[in-house]
Amino acid sequence: MSTSFPSSPFSDGAMFGGAGGPASAIFDAMDQLRKSFEQRTGPSRMARGDVRSAVITLLAEEPMHGYQIIHEIEERSGGAWKPSAGSVYPTLQLLADEGLLTAEEQNGRKTYSLTGAGREEAEIAAEKPAPWAAFSSRDGSTHTALPKAGIDLAGAAAQVARTGSPAQVQEAVAVLEDARRRLYAILAEK
């Protein structure tokens, strides 16, 4: 799946002053920012055993349906890990086949619960850090807040570049330049 920005009629700079114009500069800078954040440090793809452990850990807390499990993992990892339905649902089926959980139909969805054997497995899993803990620092904060904010900023700037008036693009450039200076000021406070 590509996470690059969609092509823009403004990316060639034809509008707002030609090549190298403000819209082109914003678009290029935000694309560069996005690429730098995509070079994650730490784990980017979790192993199959991690999905299993995460499912068991979550179901030890309360019964859930598949998409709740996916959402909880994403939430607890600060957005750094969102397992696909293609990894969670086969894991749920495997755990059911092993007798570690049961599924009950509720409101058109299967809600999964641990069995007695599943609870024993959860106790063993509880002795190890949760799989999403790999995405947390010592102080408990996630390493993903800044990259997510940067990607969100890049998306907003690209939207201004695509649809904003020349005055709005100039204003966006000023905001981004101020943000850059303020970020370096934070580092200078060390």
VENVENQUI-V475634 format. One record per run of one state. SS is the DSSP state (H for helix, E for strand, C for the rest). FROM is the first residue (numbers start at 0). LEN is the number of residues. If there is no record, write none. Layout:
{{SS & FROM & LEN} {SS & FROM & LEN}}
This chain:
{{C & 0 & 21} {H & 21 & 17} {C & 38 & 9} {H & 47 & 14} {C & 61 & 2} {E & 63 & 2} {H & 65 & 11} {C & 76 & 8} {H & 84 & 13} {C & 97 & 3} {E & 100 & 6} {C & 106 & 2} {E & 108 & 6} {C & 114 & 1} {H & 115 & 10} {C & 125 & 5} {H & 130 & 5} {E & 135 & 1} {C & 136 & 5} {E & 141 & 1} {C & 142 & 2} {H & 144 & 19} {C & 163 & 2} {H & 165 & 23} {C & 188 & 2}}
